[in-house]
């Protein structure tokens, strides 16, 4: 694979272009992608025990603030692509949903969970970002009349070949949950900056924090409950998937999130956290260390393999998915910092 090749064999620009082409090709084939290996590692010990219909149960993490927790797994027909979290806030005028899950069937199940708690209509869906495992359920929410809000940078993904190829591969790999009737849904409202959304008696603060994990990252804060829905800026209890993220701005984004007086944080993956600062600082410290070590190696023109072996990873190697993700994250950061301007 390209990420195991010697970084000095080709120019930095050629390496980056090859990496992107390789990633798109693997995505289209639905085989061997970096994300697949990362997620698959989480299922090694329990993939045989996955139920045909994964359990979904809404959990209240703060007054009127709920979420459902996806599996630490690779999306598959067995789990309906239930690999990410979604949240919802119950207001006096209706329900605001955060993210739409990874298939229409999952979205319909989430709607059912919401109905167990309140008869109020679902008025809005706010997207933290436009990755497939967070948006493939959108059409089910459109069918019940919800208004979709997202950051305008999500258009770049929505209309790109990457999204089309990902959906094409998902129709094969995740059938019957993703099929020819599954389609990408654009937002009804694209925002470009911070927004206060008042729904009945509840105020929500929509805070764009990208480009970081994606160009369109957005966090949602509920001041009355001090609950923060952080999307994939926070990976709880595991090494994050960095990919080709803007790690410099990701760190800045986490600093912005730390300014919220959050009592509980709902991450994009993993259980909700009542140690908000601790969990966000873990992700932040990891990214800072990646940039420090790989940035120094890139500046000194030290070959990647040599730099990786010489780096002390002991502060992070105990974390779940370190073996699956860390080398990949380090390599992508090495490439990123070859081009990054001070």
C-alpha positions in Angstrom: 0.0 0.0 0.0 1.1 3.6 -0.6 1.2 4.5 3.1 3.9 1.8 3.6 6.1 3.2 0.8 9.3 5.2 1.5 8.2 8.8 1.7 11.3 10.1 0.0 10.9 8.0 -3.2 8.6 10.5 -4.9 8.0 14.2 -4.6 5.7 15.4 -1.9 3.1 16.7 -4.4 3.1 13.4 -6.3 2.9 11.4 -3.1 -0.2 13.4 -2.0 -1.9 13.0 -5.4 -1.2 9.3 -5.4 -2.5 8.9 -1.9 -5.8 10.6 -2.8 -6.2 8.6 -6.0 -5.4 5.4 -4.1 -8.0 6.3 -1.4 -10.7 7.0 -4.0 -9.9 3.7 -5.8 -10.1 1.7 -2.6 -13.3 3.4 -1.6 -14.9 2.7 -5.0 -14.0 -1.0 -4.6 -15.2 -1.1 -1.1 -12.1 -3.1 -0.1 -9.0 -2.4 1.9 -9.6 1.3 2.8 -7.8 2.8 5.7 -11.1 3.5 7.5 -12.3 0.0 6.9 -9.1 -1.4 8.5 -9.5 1.0 11.4 -13.1 0.1 12.1 -12.6 -3.6 11.4 -10.0 -3.8 14.1 -12.6 -2.8 16.7 -14.7 -5.9 15.8 -12.0 -8.5 15.8 -13.0 -9.8 19.2 -16.7 -9.7 18.9 -17.7 -9.8 15.3 -19.2 -13.3 15.6 -21.5 -12.1 18.4 -23.0 -9.2 16.6 -26.8 -9.5 16.5 -28.7 -9.5 13.2 -30.6 -6.5 14.5 -28.3 -4.4 16.7 -29.8 -3.0 19.9 -30.8 0.7 19.9 -31.8 2.4 23.1 -32.1 6.1 23.7 -30.1 7.3 26.7 -30.8 10.7 28.5 -27.5 12.4 29.2 -28.8 15.7 30.4 -32.3 17.2 30.9 -34.2 16.7 27.6 -30.9 15.7 25.8 -30.6 12.1 24.5 -28.5 10.0 22.2 -28.2 6.5 20.8 -24.7 4.9 20.7 -23.5 3.1 17.6 -21.3 0.0 17.7 -17.5 0.1 17.5 -17.5 -1.9 14.3 -17.2 -1.9 10.6 -20.5 -1.2 8.9 -22.1 -4.4 7.6 -25.4 -6.0 6.7 -25.5 -7.6 10.2 -25.4 -4.2 12.0 -27.3 -2.1 9.5 -24.3 0.3 9.4 -25.0 1.3 13.0 -21.4 2.5 13.7 -22.0 6.1 14.8 -24.0 8.0 17.3 -27.0 10.3 16.9 -28.6 12.6 19.4 -31.9 14.4 19.9 -33.2 17.3 22.1 -36.8 17.4 23.2 -38.2 21.0 23.2 -41.6 22.4 23.9 -42.2 22.8 20.2 -40.7 19.6 18.8 -37.6 17.4 18.6 -34.3 18.4 17.2 -32.1 15.5 15.9 -28.3 15.6 15.7 -27.1 13.4 12.8 -29.1 10.8 10.9 -27.2 7.5 11.3 -25.9 5.2 8.6 -29.0 3.8 6.9 -32.7 4.7 6.3 -33.7 1.7 8.4 -31.6 2.9 11.4 -33.2 6.4 11.0 -36.7 4.8 11.1 -35.7 2.9 14.3 -34.4 6.2 15.8 -37.7 7.8 15.0 -39.4 5.0 16.8 -37.2 5.5 19.8 -38.1 9.2 19.9 -41.8 8.3 19.7 -41.4 6.2 22.8 -40.3 9.3 24.7 -42.4 12.1 23.2 -45.3 12.4 20.7 -43.9 15.8 19.5 -42.9 16.1 15.9 -39.3 16.0 14.6 -38.8 19.6 13.4 -35.1 19.7 12.6 -32.0 17.6 11.8 -28.7 19.2 12.4 -25.6 17.5 10.8 -22.2 17.6 12.5 -20.7 16.6 9.1 -21.5 14.8 5.9 -19.8 11.5 6.4 -21.8 8.5 5.2 -22.4 6.9 8.6 -24.0 10.1 9.8 -26.2 11.0 6.8 -27.5 7.9 5.0 -30.6 8.1 7.2 -31.6 11.6 6.2 -34.3 10.6 3.7 -36.3 9.0 6.6 -36.3 12.3 8.4 -37.2 14.3 5.3 -40.2 12.0 5.0 -41.5 13.1 8.4 -41.1 16.8 7.5 -37.8 17.6 9.3 -35.8 20.6 8.2 -32.1 19.8 7.6 -29.4 22.2 8.7 -25.7 21.8 7.8 -22.5 23.8 7.2 -22.2 24.9 3.6 -18.8 23.3 3.2 -20.6 19.9 3.2 -21.6 20.7 -0.4 -18.1 19.9 -1.4 -18.5 16.3 -0.3 -22.1 16.0 -1.3 -21.5 16.7 -5.0 -18.1 15.1 -5.2 -17.2 11.8 -6.9 -16.1 10.5 -3.4 -19.7 10.6 -2.2 -21.1 9.0 -5.3 -18.5 6.2 -5.3 -19.0 5.7 -1.5 -22.8 5.3 -2.0 -22.2 3.0 -5.0 -19.9 0.7 -2.9 -22.3 0.9 0.1 -25.2 -0.4 -2.1 -23.2 -3.5 -2.6 -21.5 -3.9 0.8 -24.4 -2.9 3.0 -27.4 -4.3 1.1 -30.3 -4.5 1.8 -30.0 -1.6 4.2 -28.4 0.6 1.6 -29.9 0.0 -1.9 -31.0 1.8 -5.1 -33.6 3.7 -3.1 -31.0 5.1 -0.8 -30.0 8.6 -1.9 -28.0 11.5 -0.6 -30.0 14.4 0.8 -28.9 18.0 0.8 -29.6 20.4 3.5 -32.6 22.8 3.5 -30.4 25.4 5.1 -26.7 25.8 4.6 -25.0 28.0 7.2 -21.6 29.6 7.1 -21.1 30.8 10.6 -22.4 30.5 14.2 -26.1 30.3 14.5 -28.6 30.4 17.4 -31.6 28.2 16.8 -34.6 28.7 19.0 -37.1 25.8 19.0 -39.9 26.4 21.5 -38.4 26.9 24.9 -34.9 25.6 24.0 -32.0 27.5 22.5 -29.3 25.6 20.6 -25.9 27.1 19.6 -24.6 25.8 16.3 -20.9 26.4 16.1 -18.9 25.6 12.9 -15.5 24.2 13.9 -14.0 23.0 10.6 -12.0 22.4 8.7 -10.9 19.7 11.1 -12.1 16.1 10.9 -14.0 17.4 7.8 -14.3 20.8 6.2 -17.9 21.1 7.5 -17.5 20.1 11.1 -20.2 21.6 13.4 -20.8 21.3 17.1 -24.2 21.8 18.8 -24.4 23.1 22.3 -27.5 23.2 24.5 -26.8 25.9 27.2 -29.8 25.0 29.4 -28.6 21.4 29.8 -24.8 22.1 29.3 -24.8 19.3 26.8 -22.4 19.4 23.8 -22.8 17.3 20.7 -19.3 17.2 19.3 -19.6 15.0 16.2 -16.3 13.3 15.1 -14.1 16.0 16.7 -14.2 13.7 19.7 -13.5 10.0 19.6 -14.1 8.6 23.1 -11.8 6.0 24.6 -9.9 5.3 21.4 -7.4 6.6 19.0 -9.1 9.0 16.6 -9.2 8.4 12.8 -7.2 11.3 11.5 -7.2 10.4 7.8 -6.4 13.6 5.7 -7.9 15.8 8.4 -6.6 19.3 9.0 -5.0 18.4 12.3 -3.8 22.0 13.0 -7.4 23.4 12.9 -8.7 20.3 14.7 -6.6 21.3 17.7 -7.9 24.8 17.4 -11.5 23.5 17.1 -11.1 21.4 20.3 -9.8 24.5 22.1 -13.1 26.2 21.0 -15.1 23.3 22.3 -13.3 23.5 25.6 -14.6 27.1 26.0 -18.1 25.7 26.3 -19.1 25.0 29.9 -20.2 21.5 29.0 -21.1 19.0 31.7 -21.6 16.2 29.2 -20.2 15.6 25.7 -21.7 13.3 23.1 -19.0 12.2 20.7 -19.5 11.0 17.1 -18.4 7.6 18.2 -18.2 6.0 21.6 -20.1 6.6 24.9 -21.1 10.0 26.2 -18.6 11.6 28.5 -19.1 13.3 31.8 -15.4 14.1 31.9 -15.7 16.4 29.0 -12.4 18.3 29.4 -10.4 15.1 30.0 -11.7 13.3 26.9 -11.3 16.3 24.6 -7.8 17.0 26.0 -6.9 13.4 25.2 -7.8 13.8 21.5 -6.1 17.2 21.5 -2.9 15.9 23.1 -2.7 13.1 20.7 -3.0 15.4 17.7 -0.4 17.8 19.2 2.0 15.0 19.6 1.5 13.7 16.1 2.2 17.1 14.6 5.2 17.7 16.9 7.0 14.4 16.1 6.0 14.0 12.4 6.4 17.7 11.7 10.0 17.6 13.0 10.7 14.5 10.9 9.3 16.1 7.7 11.2 19.3 8.3 14.5 17.4 8.8 13.7 15.2 5.8 13.9 12.1 8.0 12.4 9.1 6.1 9.0 8.2 7.6 9.8 4.6 8.6 12.9 5.8 10.4 11.0 8.6 12.2 8.1 6.4 13.1 10.3 3.7 14.7 12.3 6.4 16.6 9.1 8.0 18.1 8.1 7.2 21.7 4.4 6.2 21.4 4.1 5.0 25.0 1.7 7.7 26.1 -0.9 6.4 23.6 -0.1 2.8 22.7 -2.5 1.5 25.5 -5.5 3.1 23.8 -7.9 0.9 21.8 -7.2 0.9 18.0 -3.7 2.2 18.4 -2.3 -0.7 16.4 -4.9 -0.2 13.6 -4.8 3.5 13.3 -1.6 5.1 14.7 0.8 4.4 11.9 -1.7 5.5 9.3 -2.4 8.7 11.3 1.3 9.4 11.7 1.9 8.9 7.9 -0.9 11.2 6.9 0.3 13.8 9.4 3.9 13.5 7.9 2.5 14.1 4.4 0.3 17.0 5.6 3.2 18.8 7.3 5.4 18.6 4.3 3.1 21.0 2.6 1.7 23.0 5.5 2.8 26.6 5.7 3.7 28.1 9.1 
